[in-house]
Amino acid sequence: MMNNLPPAVKTAVESNLGARVTEVARLSGGDVSAVFRVVAGHGQFVVKVRGEKGDHPALFFAESQGLHLLAQTRALAVPQVVGYGTVAGGTGGGNLAYLVMNYLESAPETTQAQEELGRGLAALHRTTGSQFGGTPDNFMGALPQANPPTGTAAEFFWVARIAPQLERAKHHLNADDVRNFEVLRERLPGLIPVEAPALVHGDLWSGNVLFSTLGPALIDPAATYSHREVDLSMMRLFGGVDERVFTAYQEAFPLAEGWEGRVDLWNLYPLLVHLNMFGESDLGRLRIALKNAISINT
């Protein structure tokens, strides 16, 4: 566990900011990275450091690209990236990767802010691409996530999302699981409503939403062009998102009929990611979601 900002990272941050770091505090969260609030000059900043497991510079490069994609839409606030890089100082002689962003001051989660979040997500999803995927590869948590340009939502969801995680998870799955995923693969094209590829956050659970003085804000994206239901579904997965957010979204940009019946379908991906990152605590939930997905009536 990294409880303090490593000296080499502190030096690099000061170089990025052009100011001396005068205060450091560890922030909560950070399943993948250690996260710190630092004060330097007249500003506050967030510094993320990639654990103590060696060099992983691509993760923060990908995160900075995702934040830039979201920022371009002006739909919701996102942290501004100041810099990123790698320095020596990891365990076993490896490097440490770091990312520096401006710090967003928290604000109360009011009814107005919840409604702004819903409308802001709708605005984000109105940014569309010519194909699904088609953005630089990135990460979901600590796991690589490919974003090849793909013609349909069903093909993209299977080839770029489900299949790579199934390969990683095969030692966790039994014969029934494998058969059920094959049934899903066959049914998938008929389960997903046809829509234009939307720019999505891609990892939109409540922990990646901040209510800030700049308005509702998004952090830690796994952004690409996908079906917009992936974001709404993941907000249902772990709870913590008020129903007003969904109501405001629906008023601004209604979802296709029956979207709530497809929540378990889309959440197969984050559940597989959790299985591969954290073990079998969510395996039962994955199996229930899979059975629900293959039982969807079309």
N, C-alpha and C positions, 0 to 999 in steps of 0.2 A: 504494500500500500504506500503510495507516494503522498506524504503529508505536507511536504514543503516543496517550494519551487526550487528545482535544481539550480545550483549556481551558474552553470553554463547557459541554461535557458534564461535566467534572469539577465545575464549579460547580453544575450541576443535580443531580448525584449527591449532592454534599454537602448540598444542600437536601432531597433525598429522605430521606437517612439521618440528617440532623440531627447530623452529625459531620464533622470534617475528614478528607479523604483523606490518608493519610500514606505510602502505598506503592502503586505500580502496576506490574503485570507483564503483558506480552502473553502470551496463551495460544495454544496451537497450534489448528489447525482454522480454522473461520470462512470457508467458501467464499462465504457470502452477507454476513456481517458480520465486523467486527473484534471480538475477544473479549479482555477484560482481567480479571485478578484484582486487586481493590483491597482495601486494608486501611483501615478507617475506624472510629474509636472502638475498641471491643473486638471487632469482628467482621470477617469476610472476606466479600466479595461478588463476584459476577460482573457485569460491565458489558458489554453488547453494543452496538455502534455500527454503524449501517447505513452501511457503506463510505464512499465519497466521491462518490456518484452522485446526490446530491440528496435531496429529501424523500421518505420512504417510511414514514410513521407507522403505516399500517395493518398492516404486517408485524409489528411488535412488539405491537400491540394484539391481533392474531389469536393470536400466540404466547402471550400472557398468558391469553387465554380458553381455549386448548387445555390449558395447564398446569392451569388451574382445573378443567376437566372431568376430567382424569386424577386430580388430587388428591382430588376428591370421592369417588372409588371406594375410596380407601385401599388399593389393590391393591399399589402400588409407590411408592417415594419419588419425589418430583419437587421441583425447586427452588421455593422460595416467592418469588413476585414482590413486590418492594418498590415499584417504580414504573416508569413509562415516560413518554416524551414526545418533544418535538422542541425543538431549539435552533438558533439561527443559527450558521453556521460551516462549512457545506459549500462545496465548490468551486463556482465560478461564482455565488456569492451564494445558493446553496440552503441548505436546512436539513439538520441531522443528526438522525436518530432514535436513541433510546437505550432500553435496557431494563436494569433493575437487579434482580438476584435474589440470594438467599443462596448462598453457596459451599458445595458439598458436598465434604467431605474424602474423598479416595480411600482405598480399602481393597483388600486382595488379592482377586483373582478365584479364590476357592476353589470346590471341588466343591459345598459347601453353598450358596454364593452363586449358582452357576449353576442349581442346582435351585430355589432361591428365586425366581430370575428366571422360570423356566418356570412355576412355580405362580402367581406374581404376574401374569403375562400371562394365564393362564387365568382368574384372578379378574377382571382388567380386562375380558376379553371376555364375562364373564357379565353385565356391565352392558349391557342391551339397550334399544333404542328402538322406537317404533311404526313408523318408516319408515327407509329408508336416506337418508343425508344428514340434512337437517333441523337442522343446526347453522349458526352464522354462517360465511360464507365465510372462507377463510384462504389459506395459501400452501403450496406444495410447493417447497422451496428458495426461489428468488426469484420464482417464477411463481404468478400468481393461481390459486386452486383454489376453484371454486364447489361448494356443498353443498346443492343444492335437495332438498326432500323428495321422495322417489321410492319407488315401490311395490315394485320388485324389485331384487335385486342386479345382475342383468344390465343392466337399464335404467340404473341408477345408474352402473355401471362404464363403459358406453358413452357416455352423454350427458354425465356430469359429469367423467369422467376421460379416456377415450381420444379422443373427438371433438375437444375443445378443443386437445389436444396435436397431433393430426393436422393441424389447421388451421395451427398454428404451424410444423409440420415439413414442410409440403408441398414446399418447395423442396429438401429433403434426400431425398425419396422418389421412387422410379421407378414406372413403370406396374405392375410386378409387385407392389411393396409395396402399392400402392393396391388392387389386386385381392385380395390376400391379406387385407387389413384388411376388405374388403367380405365376404369369405367368413367371417371371424371374426364380423362383425356378425350375419350370418344364423344362425350356429351357436351364438352366445353363450348364448341362453336355455337350451339343452340341456346346456351344459357346467358350469354352476354349481350345486352342491348347494343345496337350499332350507334356509335357516337364518334365525333372527331377526337383525335388524340389530344388530351388536355395536359397542360403543365401541372404536375402534381408535386406536393411536398415529398411524398413517398414513405415517410416514417412518422405519420401524424397521430401520435398518441398524446395524451394530455401533458406529459412531461416535456414535450417539444413545443408547447404553446406558452407564451409569456404575456401577461397583462402588464403593459409598461406605460410610462408617461407619454410615449410616442403613439400609444394605441396598442391593440393586440399585435403580437409579434410572433414570428416563427423562427425556430432555431433547429440545428442539427438535421438539415434536409438530406434526403436520398433522392434528389429530384430527377425527373425525366418526363417524357410525354407518355401518358398512360391513360387508362380509363379513370374518369374522375371519381367513380365510386370507391376506388381503393382508399382514398383519403377519408371519405365519410365513414367507411366501414371500419377502418382502423381506430377512428375516434370512439367507436362503440366497443372495441376489444377489451380495453382495460378500465373503462369508465372514466369518470372525472370531468366529462364534458357536459355542460348543461344543455337541456333540451332546447333552450332558446336559440342556441347556435344552429341547430338543425332546422328549426322553424324559420329563422331568418334566411338561411341558405335556400330553403325550398321556395320561399317567397321571391328571392332574387333570381334563382336559376333552378327551376324544378327538375328533379331527377326522374328517370324513367320509372314507369309504374312497376311496383314490386321490388324496389331497390332493397328494402329491409330484408327481404327473403334471400338476397344475395350476399348479405354481410358475411356469413360464414364462408362462402366461396372465396371472397377476396382475402379474408383473414387466414386462409390456409398458408399464405406466404409468410406473414410475420410469425405465425405459430411454428412453422418449419424452421425459420431463422432462430427462434428462441430454443427450439429443440437442439439445434446444432451448436448454439453458443453456450447454453446453460444446462443441458441435460434433459432428463425425461419428466420433469415436474409438470409440464404442460402436455404430455403425450396423450392423456385421456381427453383433454380438451380438443386436441388436434383430431382425434378419432371421431369425436362427436361432430365437429365442424365438417369433417370429410363426409360423414354419412348424411348430414343435412344438405351439403352441397350437391351430392349425387341424387338427392331426392327432390330437388327443385322441380316444380311443375312448369312446363313451358307452354 
